[in-house]
Amino acid sequence: MVVTDLDGTLLDGRRCISAENLGALSRLGAAGVLRVAATGRSLHSVRQVLGEGVPFDSVVFSSGAGIVDWGAGELVSAAHLSPEEVSRAIGVLRALGVNFAVHDPVPGNHCFAFEERQLEATDFRRRCEAAGSFSRPLGRGEHFPSGASQLLAVIPEDLERLACLCRRLEGFSVIRTTSPVDHRSIWVEVFPAGVNKAGAAQWLADRYGIPASGTYAIGNDYNDTHLLDWASHAAVTANAPAELRQCYPVVASNEDHAFSRAVAHWGLLPTG
């Protein structure tokens, strides 16, 4: 099973898949390798960059909150925060004065309610405005009887503040990622305990009987670290942050067909 991140890994800077990477995906399928995309994007957002003909077997979206059988278009796994967990997380974020959003349950989690606690040099407002009708201001005293897929806080580049958030959100799965909007802000994703790309990948490995020795993963950002640590064979792209390039084997950049280079290096592509 090969698991790849999308943005900054399989996709180039134009958010396209190169012919070389598409060819590698097709050849992996012919060789009987399970092909999995694992992304922080919502399912709605995934469909904006992956056409139905892109040869994946499964897609892990929202950093593990949902899994879809890509060929059948069937949602096969979904996780959510309970109303009580949502209330607790909102309380923590409000107490810390953090700008945040509460996302609807999967698969409609591209829709969210937001609360801007303070004006900061981040892309928070830009993200809310770009979402258009999918975003709405969080109402005073608003409750979430159906729970939520996740909360998303946006903070400036401040590792001490990030560490404080993580401590206060003990008991949740807290995932750091670099903003895909301004490429500087820190997005802090809050999920139910155990939800991350690695947990979803293990669910798929169990479902299809993939042994640990047959797991491969490639990524480029902090939200890929659980996945990279889980896989028996892992690599990051040359465009990954220096901190990650010091921890994992490095392949080509996403502009230089990193995915196909990685699977060829691992000897997974049939020759001839």
Buried (B, 14 or more C-beta within 10 A) or exposed (E): BBBBBBBBBBBBEEBEBBEEBBBBBEBBBEEEBBBBBBBBBBBBBBBEBBEEEBBBBBBBBBBBBBBBBBEEEEBEBBBBBEBEBBEBBBEBBEEBEBBBBBBBBBBBBBBBBBBBBEEBEBBBBBBBEEBEEBBBEBEEEEEBEEBBBBBBBBBEEEEEBBEBBBEBBEEBBBBBBBBBBBEEBBBBBBBBBEBBBBBBBBBBBEEEEBEEEBBBBBBBBBBBBBBBEBBEBBBBBBBBEEEBBEBBEBBBBBBBBBBBBBBBBBEBBEEE
